[in-house]
């Protein structure tokens, strides 16, 4: 039996478990929840504009994202 994406059988991080997330340019385009998060208990996917300021906040859950490699 194949493992479904976003199930407990995978090594994913809980969505919205933290208030702040560090992201890198390789994570762009930035969305919340991020691809490596469980989606079943989260909100609809929203893309966040982080490129201009290096910071973004999700309008659904309030998670804050900050670029760690801005300008590199």
C-alpha positions, 0 to 999 in steps of 0.5 A: 500500500502506498503512503499518502502525502501528508500522513503521519507515516511521513517525516513532516513538520506540523503546520503552524507549530511555531510562530516564526520560520526561517526560510531560504531562497530555495524555498521560494515561492513561499507558501503557508503552509509550506510543502513539508508541513502536514496539511490536514489540520491547517488552513488553505494554501496562501502564497506570501510575498517575502522577496522585497522585504525578507519578511512575511506574515501569514494572514490565516495563522499569523506565522512569521517567515524570515529570509535567512539568506537574503542578499547572498 
